[in-house]
Amino acid sequence: MKKAAMAALLPLSALIYSYAEETFDVRQHVCTATRYDVAKDIPGNWSLPSSIPDTCTPIHLNLVARHGTRAPTKKKLKELNDLATRIEVLLQDTKEQKLATQKVPAWFWGWKSPWKGKLAGGELIKEGEEELYNLGIRTRDKFPQLFNEDYHPDVYLIKATEIPRASASAVAFGMGLFSGRGNLGPGGDRAFAVSSESCATDIMLRFHDCCHNYKAFLKKQEPTVDKLKEPIVDEITDKLRRRYELNFTRQDIYSLWYLCKQEASLLNKTDQACALFTPSEVSLLEWTDDLQLFMLEGYGNALNYRMGVPLLQDVVQSMEQAIKAKEEGLAPGTYEKARMRFAHAETLVPFSCLLGLFLEGSDFEKIRKEQPLELPPKPPQRRNWRGSVVAPFAGNDMLVLYSCPDNSSNKYFVQVLHNEHPVPIPGCGNSDVCPYEVFMERIVAPHLKHNYNTICNMKMEEPEQTSLTSSGGAKI
């Protein structure tokens, strides 16, 4: 980790930004604030053409999805209001010092938060509803063999966390999935059930809320992550001070970057806060967000994803039941065909890690050997780990179980789709399709040897503290 941290702290001045043959679209670089329709079009090597044989038939689908695009949370609403006050101070300083104002961004004058006066936040917005509604329609259209029966909660199980934006996402998805299948209203909607468990006990979809060791880990690790990010943010702060002749602080840059992400995602506006930054600065700020996601929710620590074992167990149980139903020739309508769950980035990211998605090179084998991973490569190097792809708004993993009776060696296969695209599974030779037995042996079994209660509630040994150093060797 020390080696990776040193590499991560190369000076900004050494960066030469170049993404060949790409048109820079800031909306694709706002980490987990990315809108789903933008995320699906992000180029890269993380998706594959499907390799499922035509003779195979889907018999069960598991879905783990993040909620759709939401409004800023109450805490962030305050930060944006504070930013408006801070901009007024910066402008007043400019006037008092009789500095030239032609470099000041025009929108600074009289700017107020677009959400000023809003007292509560975090709710699913119209665009978020549409994301899930359309995902439901596309899912039904893509797998007509799975969604050809009348709705019953035992056939189509829908779960959500009790956080309103997650349960609202489940409802929007279900409305799309079952649209035209009922008798309600002019669109032929129908009622369906969404079940939730209290956040205090939901170890399947909000395991991060219930895991005591993870909470302790976050408290200790967050300052380390901040130290890694600060040199990048400080150098960008210095550049913006000179560019606009305003006395920006590090906190100003954090707040302006947050505003950029919200404007780009929620308002589709990229010519205001986002325009303060050059493409290379946006890429570096995105990287600091990705770094935080990696270290606090992803592969940076095994605890981050191992606490998701109850969710993996639930997925496996549903597939085993589907295979049993197929083998016993049960009548349609008497067994489950899809299990769909709606939660948060803190759920989707660890689950994707349990599957081994978005790893670099030989990282899958390192994880199997309990070896630490390098940090995600810094721009301009390309990386698989990008929050805008891993967990955008409405981001999702689908595990589709197929029956392949014509295959001589394996009767059942698992295909993994991420954001509806087939993705390489490192544990299965980087194919998007894995024989069920291989999937269980290579991907699932190593995780199931860990117990949630042991992972989360037993006292853990204190990890050795690592000193962070810059490339020059000086402590920071």
VMD Tcl script that draws the C-alpha trace (Angstrom):
set ca {
  {0.00 0.00 0.00}
  {2.89 2.37 0.75}
  {4.24 1.96 -2.78}
  {0.80 2.64 -4.23}
  {0.33 5.68 -2.02}
  {3.67 7.14 -3.14}
  {2.73 6.68 -6.80}
  {-0.63 8.27 -6.13}
  {0.98 11.48 -4.91}
  {2.93 12.46 -8.02}
  {2.62 16.24 -8.53}
  {-0.22 17.53 -10.63}
  {2.26 19.46 -12.76}
  {3.59 16.16 -14.10}
  {0.21 15.23 -15.55}
  {-0.29 15.41 -19.31}
  {-3.95 14.74 -19.93}
  {-4.70 12.63 -22.97}
  {-7.61 10.31 -23.64}
  {-7.00 9.63 -27.31}
  {-9.96 9.62 -29.64}
  {-12.39 10.54 -26.85}
  {-14.53 13.64 -26.63}
  {-14.45 14.77 -23.03}
  {-17.89 14.79 -21.44}
  {-17.75 15.89 -17.83}
  {-21.03 14.05 -17.14}
  {-19.10 10.78 -17.55}
  {-16.58 11.77 -14.87}
  {-18.66 12.55 -11.77}
  {-18.14 9.21 -9.99}
  {-21.23 7.81 -8.24}
  {-23.23 10.96 -9.05}
  {-23.37 9.84 -12.70}
  {-26.80 9.52 -14.31}
  {-27.61 6.00 -15.52}
  {-28.25 6.94 -19.14}
  {-24.79 8.55 -19.24}
  {-23.05 5.67 -17.42}
  {-24.35 3.07 -19.86}
  {-22.55 4.86 -22.72}
  {-19.15 5.27 -21.05}
  {-16.55 3.65 -23.33}
  {-14.08 1.16 -21.96}
  {-13.03 -2.46 -21.87}
  {-15.34 -3.47 -19.05}
  {-18.13 -4.95 -21.21}
  {-18.24 -7.86 -23.65}
  {-20.50 -9.27 -26.35}
  {-22.74 -11.96 -24.85}
  {-21.42 -15.51 -25.20}
  {-24.59 -17.33 -24.15}
  {-25.44 -20.09 -26.71}
  {-28.80 -19.74 -28.43}
  {-29.83 -23.15 -27.08}
  {-29.70 -21.91 -23.46}
  {-32.81 -20.65 -21.68}
  {-32.88 -18.24 -18.70}
  {-34.63 -19.81 -15.72}
  {-33.94 -17.26 -12.96}
  {-32.75 -13.68 -12.54}
  {-31.15 -11.98 -9.55}
  {-30.98 -8.20 -9.54}
  {-29.08 -5.95 -7.13}
  {-29.69 -2.30 -8.03}
  {-28.84 1.09 -6.62}
  {-31.60 3.68 -6.29}
  {-32.06 6.17 -9.11}
  {-30.92 9.77 -9.32}
  {-31.78 11.61 -6.12}
  {-31.78 15.14 -4.75}
  {-28.88 16.28 -2.54}
  {-29.16 15.11 1.06}
  {-29.97 17.50 3.90}
  {-26.29 17.73 4.87}
  {-25.29 18.58 1.29}
  {-28.10 21.15 0.96}
  {-26.46 23.02 3.83}
  {-23.03 22.76 2.19}
  {-24.40 24.35 -0.99}
  {-26.05 27.15 0.97}
  {-22.75 27.70 2.78}
  {-21.00 27.80 -0.60}
  {-23.26 30.66 -1.69}
  {-22.26 32.60 1.42}
  {-18.61 31.80 0.81}
  {-18.78 33.04 -2.80}
  {-20.22 36.32 -1.53}
  {-17.21 36.66 0.81}
  {-14.79 35.96 -2.05}
  {-16.46 38.60 -4.21}
  {-16.47 41.12 -1.37}
  {-12.74 40.54 -0.83}
  {-12.18 41.24 -4.52}
  {-14.05 44.55 -4.26}
  {-12.31 45.64 -1.05}
  {-8.85 44.90 -2.49}
  {-9.85 46.65 -5.73}
  {-8.77 43.65 -7.77}
  {-9.72 43.17 -11.41}
  {-13.01 41.33 -11.72}
  {-12.86 40.30 -15.36}
  {-11.48 36.88 -14.42}
  {-14.28 36.18 -11.93}
  {-16.78 33.67 -13.37}
  {-19.87 35.66 -14.34}
  {-22.24 33.24 -12.63}
  {-20.65 33.94 -9.24}
  {-22.44 37.28 -9.03}
  {-25.70 36.74 -7.16}
  {-25.43 32.94 -7.27}
  {-27.72 30.95 -4.96}
  {-28.04 27.21 -4.61}
  {-30.65 25.79 -7.01}
  {-31.98 23.98 -3.95}
  {-32.12 27.06 -1.69}
  {-35.16 26.91 0.60}
  {-35.40 23.14 0.38}
  {-35.55 21.73 3.91}
  {-35.38 17.98 3.29}
  {-33.36 16.06 0.71}
  {-32.22 12.72 -0.60}
  {-35.50 11.80 -2.29}
  {-35.78 10.14 -5.69}
  {-36.34 12.80 -8.35}
  {-38.30 12.54 -11.59}
  {-35.24 11.48 -13.59}
  {-34.51 8.78 -11.03}
  {-38.04 7.41 -11.32}
  {-37.66 7.27 -15.10}
  {-34.32 5.45 -14.83}
  {-35.85 2.60 -12.83}
  {-39.14 2.55 -14.73}
  {-37.33 2.17 -18.05}
  {-34.93 -0.40 -16.56}
  {-37.98 -2.45 -15.57}
  {-39.37 -2.31 -19.11}
  {-36.01 -3.25 -20.67}
  {-35.53 -6.13 -18.22}
  {-38.90 -7.61 -19.14}
  {-38.20 -7.17 -22.85}
  {-34.74 -8.72 -22.58}
  {-35.97 -11.80 -20.67}
  {-39.51 -12.50 -21.91}
  {-39.22 -16.16 -20.82}
  {-38.82 -15.05 -17.20}
  {-41.56 -12.43 -17.12}
  {-44.31 -14.19 -19.03}
  {-46.40 -15.15 -15.99}
  {-49.02 -13.36 -13.94}
  {-47.56 -11.49 -11.02}
  {-47.32 -13.28 -7.70}
  {-44.95 -12.26 -4.87}
  {-43.63 -15.81 -4.64}
  {-42.74 -15.76 -8.34}
  {-41.38 -12.20 -8.54}
  {-39.88 -11.20 -5.21}
  {-39.07 -7.49 -4.78}
  {-37.08 -6.19 -1.81}
  {-35.80 -2.74 -0.88}
  {-34.17 -1.05 2.05}
  {-36.53 1.04 4.15}
  {-34.82 4.23 2.94}
  {-37.52 6.00 0.85}
  {-35.41 6.54 -2.28}
  {-34.65 2.80 -2.45}
  {-38.25 1.67 -1.95}
  {-39.44 4.34 -4.42}
  {-36.93 2.94 -6.92}
  {-38.37 -0.54 -6.40}
  {-41.85 0.80 -7.08}
  {-40.73 2.63 -10.24}
  {-38.99 -0.51 -11.50}
  {-42.02 -2.68 -10.74}
  {-44.33 -0.25 -12.54}
  {-42.20 -0.62 -15.64}
  {-41.74 -4.37 -15.25}
  {-45.47 -5.06 -14.91}
  {-46.76 -2.19 -17.08}
  {-49.81 -3.22 -19.09}
  {-50.21 -6.37 -17.00}
  {-52.97 -5.11 -14.70}
  {-56.29 -3.28 -14.58}
  {-55.41 -0.03 -12.80}
  {-55.77 3.24 -14.69}
  {-55.52 3.87 -18.42}
  {-52.04 2.26 -18.59}
  {-53.18 -1.07 -17.18}
  {-50.93 -0.89 -14.10}
  {-51.10 -3.42 -11.33}
  {-50.29 -3.54 -7.62}
  {-47.26 -5.49 -6.41}
  {-45.50 -6.03 -3.10}
  {-42.19 -4.51 -1.98}
  {-40.80 -5.86 1.29}
  {-38.31 -4.05 3.53}
  {-36.52 -4.71 6.78}
  {-35.53 -2.23 9.46}
  {-32.18 -0.59 8.80}
  {-31.12 -1.68 12.28}
  {-31.32 -5.35 11.33}
  {-31.03 -5.41 7.53}
  {-27.77 -7.34 7.13}
  {-28.67 -8.26 3.56}
  {-29.10 -4.85 1.90}
  {-27.73 -2.41 4.51}
  {-25.01 -4.60 5.99}
  {-22.77 -1.53 6.32}
  {-25.23 -0.04 8.83}
  {-25.20 -3.14 11.02}
  {-21.48 -3.99 10.92}
  {-19.75 -2.61 14.03}
  {-16.24 -3.42 12.81}
  {-16.90 -1.61 9.54}
  {-18.02 1.52 11.34}
  {-14.81 1.44 13.39}
  {-12.79 0.88 10.21}
  {-14.39 3.90 8.54}
  {-13.62 6.13 11.50}
  {-9.94 5.19 11.34}
  {-9.54 5.01 7.56}
  {-11.27 8.22 6.48}
  {-8.37 10.47 7.65}
  {-5.98 8.27 5.65}
  {-8.07 8.71 2.53}
  {-8.25 12.46 3.11}
  {-4.44 12.60 3.30}
  {-4.17 10.87 -0.05}
  {-6.61 13.29 -1.67}
  {-5.32 16.53 -0.18}
  {-2.16 17.05 -2.32}
  {-4.24 16.73 -5.50}
  {-6.96 19.06 -4.24}
  {-4.42 21.56 -2.90}
  {-2.67 21.81 -6.26}
  {-5.99 22.30 -8.04}
  {-6.89 24.93 -5.44}
  {-3.68 26.78 -6.24}
  {-4.38 26.63 -9.98}
  {-7.89 28.02 -9.56}
  {-6.63 30.82 -7.31}
  {-4.30 31.97 -10.06}
  {-6.80 31.38 -12.85}
  {-9.67 33.35 -11.31}
  {-7.73 35.57 -8.87}
  {-9.95 34.49 -5.98}
  {-8.67 33.28 -2.62}
  {-10.12 29.77 -2.82}
  {-9.58 27.32 0.04}
  {-9.43 23.55 -0.15}
  {-12.98 23.37 1.19}
  {-14.13 25.74 -1.55}
  {-12.80 23.31 -4.16}
  {-14.50 20.34 -2.52}
  {-17.80 22.27 -2.49}
  {-17.45 23.53 -6.07}
  {-16.63 20.01 -7.25}
  {-19.72 18.72 -5.46}
  {-21.79 21.47 -7.10}
  {-20.35 20.50 -10.49}
  {-21.43 16.88 -9.98}
  {-24.93 17.87 -8.93}
  {-25.37 20.33 -11.77}
  {-24.07 17.84 -14.36}
  {-26.20 14.98 -13.07}
  {-29.42 16.53 -11.82}
  {-29.62 19.63 -13.99}
  {-27.64 18.51 -17.07}
  {-25.66 21.76 -16.70}
  {-21.94 21.60 -17.48}
  {-21.12 25.23 -18.32}
  {-21.12 26.61 -14.79}
  {-19.38 24.93 -11.82}
  {-17.89 22.19 -14.03}
  {-16.46 24.82 -16.38}
  {-14.25 26.10 -13.55}
  {-12.07 23.00 -14.01}
  {-10.03 21.84 -16.99}
  {-10.62 18.27 -18.25}
  {-7.39 17.11 -16.57}
  {-8.51 18.65 -13.26}
  {-11.92 16.99 -13.56}
  {-10.19 13.66 -14.22}
  {-8.04 14.05 -11.12}
  {-10.97 15.05 -8.92}
  {-12.86 12.05 -10.28}
  {-9.86 9.88 -9.42}
  {-9.82 11.13 -5.81}
  {-13.50 10.16 -5.55}
  {-12.74 6.75 -7.08}
  {-9.87 6.34 -4.66}
  {-12.21 6.97 -1.73}
  {-14.77 4.52 -3.13}
  {-12.06 1.89 -3.61}
  {-10.60 2.24 -0.12}
  {-13.78 2.69 1.92}
  {-16.31 0.54 0.03}
  {-14.39 -1.53 -2.49}
  {-11.29 -3.67 -2.79}
  {-9.18 -1.47 -0.51}
  {-10.07 -3.66 2.48}
  {-11.59 -7.17 2.51}
  {-14.00 -6.14 5.28}
  {-15.67 -3.74 2.82}
  {-17.09 -6.58 0.73}
  {-17.00 -9.58 3.03}
  {-19.73 -8.03 5.13}
  {-21.91 -8.49 2.03}
  {-21.81 -12.29 2.42}
  {-25.49 -12.50 3.54}
  {-26.52 -10.91 0.23}
  {-24.35 -13.37 -1.72}
  {-25.87 -16.24 0.26}
  {-29.35 -15.00 -0.64}
  {-28.44 -14.89 -4.34}
  {-27.02 -18.41 -4.24}
  {-30.05 -19.74 -2.37}
  {-32.38 -18.37 -5.03}
  {-30.34 -20.00 -7.82}
  {-30.25 -23.34 -6.02}
  {-34.02 -23.22 -5.60}
  {-34.42 -22.45 -9.31}
  {-32.26 -25.40 -10.28}
  {-34.24 -27.65 -7.94}
  {-37.51 -26.44 -9.48}
  {-36.15 -27.14 -12.96}
  {-34.91 -30.59 -12.04}
  {-38.23 -31.50 -10.42}
  {-40.26 -30.10 -13.32}
  {-42.43 -27.91 -11.12}
  {-45.42 -26.24 -12.75}
  {-45.13 -22.56 -13.75}
  {-46.37 -20.22 -11.05}
  {-45.23 -22.51 -8.24}
  {-41.62 -21.33 -8.01}
  {-39.64 -18.10 -8.04}
  {-38.34 -16.76 -11.36}
  {-36.77 -13.47 -10.29}
  {-35.52 -11.90 -7.06}
  {-35.01 -8.14 -7.31}
  {-33.38 -5.92 -4.69}
  {-33.08 -2.12 -4.49}
  {-30.54 -0.51 -2.23}
  {-27.55 1.84 -2.31}
  {-24.02 2.33 -3.65}
  {-22.84 0.94 -0.30}
  {-24.64 -2.28 -1.27}
  {-23.84 -2.50 -4.98}
  {-20.11 -1.76 -4.70}
  {-19.31 -4.55 -2.18}
  {-21.53 -6.99 -4.08}
  {-19.65 -6.26 -7.32}
  {-16.42 -6.90 -5.41}
  {-17.73 -10.25 -4.17}
  {-18.17 -11.18 -7.83}
  {-14.65 -10.00 -8.64}
  {-15.71 -7.33 -11.14}
  {-13.52 -4.42 -12.34}
  {-10.22 -5.89 -11.22}
  {-6.93 -5.15 -12.96}
  {-4.81 -7.95 -14.44}
  {-3.93 -10.59 -11.86}
  {-5.78 -8.90 -8.98}
  {-8.33 -11.72 -8.71}
  {-5.61 -14.19 -7.76}
  {-4.17 -11.68 -5.28}
  {-7.53 -11.50 -3.55}
  {-7.76 -15.29 -3.40}
  {-4.34 -15.30 -1.72}
  {-5.37 -12.54 0.71}
  {-2.81 -10.15 -0.80}
  {-3.40 -6.37 -0.86}
  {-4.13 -4.63 -4.15}
  {-2.54 -1.55 -5.66}
  {-4.60 1.64 -5.71}
  {-6.49 2.41 -8.95}
  {-4.05 3.86 -11.52}
  {-3.89 7.63 -11.63}
  {-4.84 9.58 -14.77}
  {-3.83 9.66 -17.54}
  {-3.53 5.89 -17.08}
  {-6.74 4.03 -17.76}
  {-8.36 2.06 -14.97}
  {-11.19 -0.42 -14.61}
  {-12.26 1.02 -11.25}
  {-14.43 4.06 -11.97}
  {-17.33 5.00 -9.72}
  {-19.24 6.29 -12.74}
  {-19.32 2.72 -14.07}
  {-19.20 0.69 -10.84}
  {-22.09 2.43 -9.07}
  {-23.84 5.24 -10.96}
  {-27.37 6.16 -10.04}
  {-29.55 3.11 -10.85}
  {-26.39 1.03 -11.38}
  {-27.07 -2.69 -11.17}
  {-25.76 -6.24 -11.24}
  {-27.86 -8.97 -12.81}
  {-27.02 -12.65 -12.37}
  {-28.95 -14.67 -14.91}
  {-29.13 -18.43 -14.43}
  {-29.40 -20.38 -17.68}
  {-30.39 -23.95 -18.40}
  {-28.34 -25.40 -21.26}
  {-29.62 -28.97 -21.82}
  {-27.60 -29.46 -25.02}
  {-24.31 -28.88 -23.23}
  {-22.63 -32.22 -22.54}
  {-20.50 -31.16 -19.56}
  {-22.54 -28.48 -17.75}
  {-26.31 -28.07 -17.59}
  {-26.44 -24.68 -15.86}
  {-24.56 -21.43 -16.44}
  {-24.45 -18.03 -14.75}
  {-24.12 -14.86 -16.78}
  {-23.18 -11.60 -15.04}
  {-24.50 -8.31 -16.43}
  {-23.43 -4.98 -15.00}
  {-25.57 -2.01 -16.01}
  {-27.20 -4.42 -18.46}
  {-23.90 -5.22 -20.23}
  {-22.20 -8.65 -20.09}
  {-18.95 -8.18 -18.15}
  {-15.78 -10.26 -17.80}
  {-15.64 -12.40 -14.67}
  {-11.97 -12.81 -13.66}
  {-12.78 -15.96 -11.73}
  {-14.16 -17.53 -14.91}
  {-11.36 -16.80 -17.34}
  {-12.72 -13.29 -18.00}
  {-15.79 -14.70 -19.73}
  {-19.20 -13.22 -18.99}
  {-20.58 -16.74 -18.63}
  {-19.57 -19.28 -16.02}
  {-20.61 -22.91 -15.49}
  {-22.65 -22.95 -12.31}
  {-20.27 -25.38 -10.56}
  {-17.25 -23.25 -11.47}
  {-19.06 -20.09 -10.34}
  {-19.77 -21.71 -6.99}
  {-16.26 -23.08 -6.55}
  {-14.17 -20.16 -7.77}
  {-16.25 -17.13 -6.82}
  {-18.79 -18.02 -4.15}
  {-17.14 -20.69 -1.94}
  {-14.11 -18.59 -0.85}
  {-16.47 -15.91 0.49}
  {-18.92 -18.25 2.18}
  {-16.24 -19.49 4.56}
  {-16.62 -16.11 6.27}
  {-19.44 -15.50 8.74}
  {-21.14 -12.11 8.98}
  {-21.28 -12.11 12.78}
  {-17.60 -13.00 13.01}
  {-16.62 -10.40 10.40}
  {-18.65 -7.59 11.91}
  {-18.95 -8.16 15.63}
  {-15.86 -9.98 16.88}
  {-12.94 -7.83 18.02}
  {-10.40 -7.52 15.24}
  {-6.65 -7.11 15.56}
  {-5.36 -3.56 15.21}
  {-3.85 -3.15 11.72}
  {-0.34 -1.82 11.46}
  {-0.36 1.89 10.62}
  {1.42 2.85 7.39}
  {3.11 6.23 7.02}
  {2.09 8.05 3.87}
  {4.94 9.64 1.98}
  {5.20 11.80 -1.08}
  {7.29 10.77 -4.09}
  {10.17 12.69 -2.57}
  {10.07 10.64 0.61}
  {8.94 13.43 2.92}
  {6.11 12.65 5.28}
  {2.88 14.53 4.72}
}
mol new
graphics top color blue
foreach p $ca { graphics top sphere $p radius 0.5 }
foreach p [lrange $ca 0 end-1] q [lrange $ca 1 end] { graphics top cylinder $p $q radius 0.2 }
display resetview
